[in-house]
Amino acid sequence: MRDRRDFLARFTALCAALGLGSTRAGASVPAELQANALRDDPWISRLRGSHRVVFHSHLPTEGLALRWAQTYLDTQRSSYSIAEHDCSVVVGLNGRSIGWFFGDALWAAQGSIGDVMGAPGRSNPQRALISSLAERGVILLACGNSIRASGQRFLPAAQRDDAAARNAFAERVRATLLPGVEVVPSMVVTLQQAQDRGCRYIYAGS
């Protein structure tokens, strides 16, 4: 309830600054705008600046969405003198690509993850890059629907029909996501939300 009151206070102030309404006590913002904002996912509040982009992939593609996010920030700074605080970079992964957000403990325990990701081994080769992106303010989003279905993609074939094994795997995925990764309900909705707020969409699939 407090969060809602805080939001309404900030939103009313913003509307006043934009000339959209009164700041008098009891004044209200348009119901449609208020309802939409109250439904916003938490990551949306982290968007900043006028240079906004979302890199998306549902396939591993050797971590292309992650590498492009790094390249985007590096190039904006080195070639165009655009500071990172003027940029909002979002990486949204769903499908098999969410494996890049799994922690090393899960990779080590479940060797089939590396095989699915095209990077055989017992550790996540994108871990350092993801840590660097998080430190630079990149918004890292994993699809909740894909996490729920992750057992069907990442467990060995013999376990994929076992509902209990799939549920346990999905729970462990959530518990061991790399630091800085946020879970959103559905990536297809998140991509729409990002574009509604000025993020250019770039597909980093095959």
Summary of the structure (lengths in Angstrom):
residues: 206
radius of gyration: 19.5
end to end distance: 44.4
largest distance: 64.2
contacts: 614
relative contact order: 0.16
helix: 56%
strand: 14%
